[in-house]
Amino acid sequence: MQKRTLFSITAQLSAMLLSGIMTSAHAQQGAQGATWSPDGKSIAFAAKEGGTDFELFVIQKEGGGLKQLTNNDFLDLQPSFSRDGKQIIYSSLLDDEGNNSKEWDVASIDIAGGKPARLFGERGMDDYHPFELPDGNIAFSQRRNSDVHDADFRIWNKKTGKITYLIDEPRVELGFFEIKATIAQAGDTLFFSSKRNGHHDVYSSSLNGDNVEQLTVNSRKTAAEGWLGFSAPSISADGRYLVVWTDQSAPEPWGNVTHMLIDRDTGQSRHLPKPVKGRFMDYPAMSPDGKTLAFVSSIGEGPSGPWGLFVQDIASGKVSELWRQSVATQ
């Protein structure tokens, strides 16, 4: 096997939540978006803890050392670590000054402490799923806030402030979809989820959007059969193992979602045993060493939780709870 050094950054949430159109399940969701630090020692996530909006937290991989990073009246979601591990880059629902509305912009905050800083945003656009590229620029998904059906990958140049296309996604007709990417450290491989064929699947491509390869095949084509399909990819450090979020093994939409592991060298895949009883299990994040998954999940059958942050050893299946929401989401 040729070793491929990859760096995984995760960020994902449904477009319905991003547009402010929440289902009852999303409105009750108590945590979201686990993601690993580059050194594999910490996990960041968003959670409702002691309030009604999402704030950002970081915790040690063994548990303990919980630190709240943001504390404001905005929704702060989809955290990803900067490549040096010193900052969290995330999507925040901020006021659109002069337009009497709110839009999703990209912000950052130092993990060591400090105030959040808005990095960029465009009027009339929602910017989400941000992650840092090898050259320090920020890749993200963008859509017009008047059109939940259309989103594209773009790049924000930190030196010039200009925004350019990374991948131009075709318009899809079903409003619920996610775009989340994992990128090679050398900057030559992108793994992403898309509804470019009308339903959720995971793809790979070169960074400029060429050489697109479909990696999963969604057998459920309609909302009645299942919403998620395959989405939210996260890759191991050596590039061999890809983990995705899926409801392909679930008997009902939104129910009993699972994590599926794909061996990119052999092409074999398997659904990992569901580690938590909770019905609403969020997407997985692969640790840099490829040995552990991190994710949040409701605890119990209802979406209101409480919610918890968990890690699962892939080889043994052992699950450890790192954090639990003190009060179920109201």
Residue pairs with C-beta under 8 A, 6 or more apart in sequence:
1 238
1 240
1 265
3 238
3 239
4 184
4 189
4 238
4 239
4 240
5 184
5 185
5 186
5 237
5 238
5 239
6 182
6 183
6 184
6 185
6 189
6 235
6 236
6 237
6 238
6 239
7 38
7 83
7 183
7 184
7 185
7 237
7 288
8 36
8 182
8 234
8 235
8 236
8 237
8 285
8 286
8 288
9 35
9 80
9 81
9 131
9 132
9 181
9 182
9 183
10 33
10 34
10 35
10 36
10 80
10 131
10 180
10 182
10 232
10 234
10 283
10 285
11 33
11 35
11 78
11 79
11 80
11 90
11 91
11 128
11 129
11 130
11 131
11 180
12 33
12 78
12 129
12 178
12 179
12 180
12 193
12 231
12 232
12 245
12 283
13 32
13 33
13 77
13 78
13 91
13 128
13 129
13 178
14 26
14 176
14 177
14 178
15 143
15 148
15 151
15 175
15 176
15 177
15 178
16 22
16 23
16 26
16 148
16 175
16 176
17 26
17 77
18 91
18 104
18 126
18 128
19 126
19 145
19 148
20 93
20 102
21 148
24 303
25 254
25 280
25 303
28 302
28 303
28 304
28 305
28 329
29 48
29 280
29 298
29 303
29 307
29 329
30 47
30 48
30 298
30 304
30 305
30 306
30 307
30 325
30 328
30 329
31 45
31 46
31 47
31 48
31 282
31 296
31 305
31 307
31 308
31 309
31 325
32 45
32 46
32 47
32 54
32 77
32 78
32 282
32 296
33 44
33 45
33 46
33 77
33 78
33 79
33 282
33 283
33 296
34 43
34 44
34 45
34 282
34 284
34 285
34 294
34 295
34 296
34 309
35 43
35 44
35 45
35 79
35 80
35 81
35 285
35 294
36 42
36 43
36 61
36 81
36 285
36 286
36 287
36 288
36 294
37 43
37 44
37 58
37 81
37 85
38 81
38 83
38 84
38 85
38 288
39 85
39 288
40 61
40 287
40 288
40 289
41 60
41 61
42 58
42 59
42 60
42 61
42 85
43 58
43 59
43 60
43 61
43 285
43 294
43 309
43 311
43 322
44 56
44 57
44 58
44 69
44 79
44 80
44 81
44 88
45 56
45 57
45 58
45 59
45 79
45 296
45 309
45 323
46 54
46 55
46 56
46 57
46 76
46 77
46 78
46 79
46 90
47 54
47 55
47 57
47 296
47 307
47 309
47 323
47 325
48 54
48 55
48 325
48 329
49 55
49 57
49 68
49 325
49 326
50 326
50 327
52 330
53 72
53 73
53 74
53 75
53 76
54 75
54 76
54 77
55 68
55 69
55 70
55 71
55 72
55 76
56 68
56 69
56 70
56 76
56 79
56 88
56 90
56 109
57 66
57 67
57 68
57 69
57 323
58 66
58 67
58 69
58 88
58 111
59 65
59 66
59 67
59 309
59 322
59 323
61 287
61 292
61 294
61 311
61 322
62 322
63 320
63 321
63 322
63 323
66 323
67 111
69 88
69 109
69 111
70 76
70 109
70 116
72 116
74 92
74 93
74 94
75 92
75 93
76 90
76 91
76 92
76 107
76 116
77 90
77 91
77 92
77 93
77 128
78 90
78 91
78 128
78 129
78 130
79 88
79 89
79 90
80 88
80 89
80 90
80 130
80 131
80 132
81 87
81 88
81 89
82 88
82 89
82 108
82 132
83 132
83 134
83 136
85 111
86 110
86 111
86 112
87 108
87 109
87 110
87 111
88 108
88 109
88 111
89 106
89 107
89 108
89 119
89 130
89 131
89 132
89 138
90 106
90 107
90 108
90 109
90 130
91 104
91 105
91 106
91 107
91 127
91 128
91 129
91 130
91 140
92 104
92 105
92 106
92 107
92 116
92 118
93 102
93 103
93 104
94 102
94 103
94 104
94 105
94 107
94 118
94 121
95 101
95 102
96 102
96 103
96 123
99 123
103 121
103 123
103 124
103 125
103 126
103 127
103 145
104 121
104 126
104 127
104 128
104 145
105 118
105 119
105 120
105 121
105 127
106 118
106 119
106 120
106 121
106 127
106 128
106 130
106 138
106 140
106 156
107 116
107 117
107 118
107 119
108 116
108 117
108 119
109 115
109 116
109 117
119 130
119 138
119 156
120 127
120 138
120 156
120 161
120 163
121 127
122 142
122 163
124 144
124 145
124 146
125 142
125 143
125 144
125 145
126 142
126 143
126 144
126 145
127 140
127 141
127 142
128 140
128 141
128 142
129 140
129 141
129 179
129 180
129 181
130 138
130 139
130 140
131 138
131 139
131 140
131 181
131 183
132 138
132 139
133 139
133 155
133 183
133 187
134 183
134 185
134 186
134 187
135 187
136 158
137 155
137 156
137 157
137 158
138 155
138 156
138 158
139 153
139 154
139 155
139 156
139 166
139 181
139 183
140 153
140 154
140 155
140 156
141 151
141 152
141 153
141 154
141 179
142 151
142 152
142 153
142 154
142 163
143 150
143 151
143 152
144 150
148 175
149 171
149 172
149 173
149 174
149 175
150 169
150 171
150 172
151 169
151 177
151 179
152 165
152 166
152 167
152 168
152 169
153 165
153 166
153 167
153 168
153 169
153 179
153 181
153 192
153 209
154 163
154 164
154 165
154 166
155 163
155 164
155 165
155 166
156 162
156 163
157 163
157 164
166 207
166 208
166 209
167 190
167 192
167 205
167 209
168 209
169 179
169 194
169 196
170 196
172 195
172 196
172 198
173 198
174 195
174 198
174 199
174 223
176 223
176 227
177 194
177 195
177 200
177 231
178 193
178 200
178 231
178 232
179 192
179 193
179 194
180 192
180 193
180 231
180 232
180 233
180 283
181 190
181 191
181 192
181 233
182 190
182 191
182 192
182 233
182 234
182 235
183 189
183 190
183 191
183 207
184 190
184 207
184 239
187 207
188 206
188 207
189 204
189 205
189 206
189 207
189 239
190 204
190 205
190 206
190 207
191 202
191 203
191 204
191 215
191 233
191 235
191 242
192 202
192 203
192 204
192 205
192 233
193 200
193 201
193 202
193 203
193 230
193 231
193 232
193 233
193 244
194 200
194 201
194 203
195 201
196 203
197 214
198 221
199 218
199 220
199 221
199 229
200 218
200 227
200 228
200 229
200 230
200 231
201 214
201 215
201 216
201 217
201 218
201 229
201 230
201 231
202 214
202 215
202 216
202 230
202 231
202 233
202 242
202 244
203 212
203 213
203 214
203 215
204 211
204 212
204 213
204 215
205 211
205 212
205 213
215 230
215 233
215 242
215 262
216 229
216 230
216 244
216 246
216 262
218 229
218 230
218 248
219 248
220 226
220 229
220 247
220 248
223 253
224 253
225 253
226 247
226 248
226 250
226 252
226 253
227 247
227 253
227 254
228 245
228 246
228 247
228 248
228 254
228 257
229 246
229 247
229 248
230 244
230 245
230 246
230 248
230 260
231 244
231 245
231 246
231 283
232 244
232 245
232 283
232 284
233 242
233 243
233 244
234 242
234 243
234 244
234 283
234 284
234 285
234 286
235 241
235 242
235 243
235 286
236 242
236 286
236 289
236 290
237 287
237 288
237 289
237 290
238 290
239 264
240 263
240 264
240 265
240 290
241 261
241 262
241 263
241 264
241 286
241 290
241 314
242 261
242 262
242 264
243 259
243 260
243 261
243 262
243 272
243 284
243 286
243 293
244 259
244 260
244 262
244 284
245 257
245 259
245 282
245 283
245 284
246 257
246 258
246 259
246 260
246 271
247 253
247 254
247 255
247 256
247 257
247 258
248 258
248 260
248 271
249 256
249 258
249 260
249 271
250 256
250 257
250 258
254 279
254 280
255 279
256 274
256 279
257 280
257 281
258 271
258 272
258 274
258 281
259 271
259 272
259 281
259 284
259 293
259 295
260 269
260 270
260 271
260 272
261 269
261 270
261 271
261 272
261 314
262 268
262 269
263 269
272 293
272 312
272 314
272 317
273 317
274 281
275 310
275 312
275 317
275 319
276 297
276 299
276 308
276 310
276 319
277 299
277 300
277 301
278 297
278 298
278 299
278 300
278 301
278 305
278 307
278 308
279 298
279 300
279 301
279 302
279 303
280 297
280 298
280 303
281 295
281 296
281 297
281 298
282 295
282 296
282 297
283 295
284 293
284 294
284 295
285 293
285 294
285 295
286 292
286 293
287 293
287 294
290 314
291 313
291 314
291 315
292 311
292 312
292 313
292 314
293 311
293 312
293 314
294 309
294 310
294 311
295 309
295 310
295 312
296 307
296 308
296 309
296 310
297 307
297 308
297 310
298 304
298 305
298 306
298 307
299 305
299 306
299 307
299 308
299 324
300 306
304 328
304 329
304 330
305 325
305 328
305 329
306 324
306 325
306 326
306 327
306 328
306 329
307 324
307 325
307 329
308 321
308 322
308 323
308 324
308 325
309 321
309 322
309 323
309 324
310 319
310 320
310 321
310 322
311 319
311 320
311 322
312 318
312 319
312 320
313 319
